[in-house]
Amino acid sequence: MVENVRSQTHPLRGFAQVAPVKGLEGFNRSSPVTGPTYVDATIGGKRLRRGARLWSVATSTFKAETYRFLRQDRPTVEEIAAGAVCPPGSVHLPSWADGEWLKQLTAEQLITVKSKRGFSKLEWQKLRERNEALDCRVYARAAAWIAGTDRWSEARWQELERQLAVETRTLSQVAAAIASSRAPARRRTVRSSYMG
């Protein structure tokens, strides 16, 4: 049950802009996202029967997709400058991504486990306790699925870029920016006074 959902009076907010989700394990789903189903909600202390839409997300499917995209070979800076493009689905990491965030993104592994009856099944197993970056990626991907971005045409993406005034750069400009940001590291020499 969805608790304490506040109703919004602003025309751009409210249930139309929110997609409550519930993660489901396993690969035996017909679609990575199903729904919505209508569940009870509490708004302002008042219970509404079937007052919220709930989407079911097959997290295993989107985790497998994420790991497949992370394993893709990407062109080098030189190849990009020569006109090569990143393959579809490439994961472009933000500049602020540190070691902890990357460990969270890759915090699980897919293993095969046997049930008590002897059947094998695939299951995601945590390698470390913190996996919030992976969960955020999975649910952001589910939100994109719900919004229908998988079916958007190239013209629609270009129109969205135009509306948002997104600066578009050629691949050679991107490669030049990457190359200039990679200044050679200076070697630091530390002299010890241990032996006099």
Secondary structure, DSSP 4 states (H G I P E B T S, - for coil): -B--PPP--STT-SGGG---EEEE--S--SSSEEEEEEEEEEETTEEEEEEEEEEEEEHHHHHHHHHHHHTS----HHHHHTT--PPTT-----TT--HHHHHHHT-EEEEEEE-TTS-EEEEEEESSS--HHHHHHHHHHHHHHHHTGGG--HHHHHHHHHHTTPPP--HHHHHHHHHHH-PPPPP------TT-
